[in-house]
Amino acid sequence: MKYSGTLDDGDYKNLGIPFIKGILHTFESLNQPDSTLSYDYDIVQVEKGNKNMIETLKEQFDVLRDQSFNLNSISDEELKKSLTGWLFETKFVSASKVEKEVNFFHNLLKEITGYKSCFRATELDSTSFSYDLGVYYEYFVLESEAYIYVLYFNYSD
């Protein structure tokens, strides 16, 4: 696809996962505090295998390899609530602008990934503290027909 300087709404899907990564990395930079904390927001595409999702994620997503965790189904509203907290860590914009931006990003995420189910990884790192996950983190798993997407937010010291 050739970029002509403007994007129509339909063009976003053609930009795919790199476009979502760009948005996440922009918000990561905007929210970076003036401290030793380092933010990391990203999305990773994982091939769906013949195994259950947890086994597939452990095999293909290094950070989760040695973790025990559960996947709990969540609604789109719960995902949007978490997105609001991570994307707008610092509140320098109006509530209506935050809602509009989160809805835009969520719709884009849904359109590009085609996810049908959303899960939150819970009980991560329950046996020992791990710097790999970060000081505070949230990991979401979006399941589509062909892929599993790991959408994650964390900060570390």
N, C-alpha and C positions, 0 to 999 in steps of 0.2 A: 504494500500500500504506500503510495507516495503522499507525503504530508504537504499540503498546499497552504499552510498557515492558519487554517481554521479546521475545526472538527465538527461534523454533524453528530447528533446523538447516536446514530447507527454505527459510526466509525469506532467508538470506544471498544466494542467487542473485538474488532480486528486487531487492536493493539495488545490484547490479552494480558497474561500474567505480568509481563514486564511493566505494563502501565499501572497495575495495582501495586506492584513493588515500588514504583516511583512515588506514588501517592503515600504509601506507608513510610518510605524513607524521608519524604518531605515532612510529614507530621512528626516523625522521630526527631528530626533536626530542630523543628520548631519548639518541641517540648523539652529538649535537652536542658537540664538545669545547670545553673552556674555552680557546679560542685563536682565531686569525683564520680558521681553516678553516670553510667553510660546506658543509653536507651537502645533497644534493638526491636524493631517492628519488621515483620517479614511474612511472606507466604511462600510455602514450598509445595510443589506438585509432586505427588507420590503415585506411582503406578498401582492400580488395584491388583491384588493378587488373588489366589484361590483360598487364602487363609482368612481368618477373621481380621477385622480392622486393627486390633491391638497388635497382633503378631506381625502384620504387614508394616505397621508404623515402626515397630521395634527393629525390623530388618532394614528398612529404607530411610529412617530418620535418626541419625546418629545420637542426638541429644536424648532421645527416648529409649535407646537401645538397652540400657541397664536399669531402667525405671520400672517400677510397678505402678500401674495407674488404671483408672476406670474411665469410661466414656459415658457421660450422662447427656441424654438428649435435651436440647434447649430450644426455645422458640426464637423466631426472628426478633421479637421484641427484646428478649434477654440478650441476644447478640448485640443489638443496636445500643442497649444500655451500656454494655461493656465497651463497645466502640466509642461511645460518647466520652467515657472516662479516660480512655487511652489517647484518643485523637485530640481531645481538648483538655489535657492535663492542666494547663494553665488557662484560666478563664479570662481571655482578653477580648472575647467576641460575645455578641448578644445571644440569648437563648434561642431566638428564632433562626439566627445564622447557624448555630451549632446544630440544631435539628435538621435544617436544610442540608448541610454538608454531610452529616451522618447518614441521612436518608439517601443522598446521592451516592455516597461511597457504598452503602449496603446494596442498593439497587445495581450498581456497577459490579460489585462482587458476585451478586447472584446471577447477573447476566453473563459475565465472563466465565465463571466456574460452572454454571449450570447446576449448582448444588441443590439437592433435594432434601437433605437432612443435615442438621447442625448439632455438634456435640461439644461439650466442654470437657477437657481432660481434668479429672479430679484425682485426689489422693496421690498426686505426683510427689516423688521424693519423700515418701512417708517413713522410710527407714533411716535415712541419713541426709545431712545437708549437702547440697550439690551446687557449686558455683556455675555449673553448666546451664542450669535453668534460670539463674538470676536471683537477685535478692527478693524481688516480687515479680510475678509472671502470671500470664493466662495463656493457655494453649487451647485453640479451637480446632476441631476437625470438621471439615465440610465434605460431605460425600455426594459425588455426582455419579452418573452412569459409568463413566470411564476412569475417573480419577478420584483420589482422596487428596484434599488440600489441607495442609497444616498452616493455620493462620495463628501467629503468635506475637505476643507483646511481652517484653521483659525489661527490667533494668537491673544492672549489676554495679557493684562497687569496685 
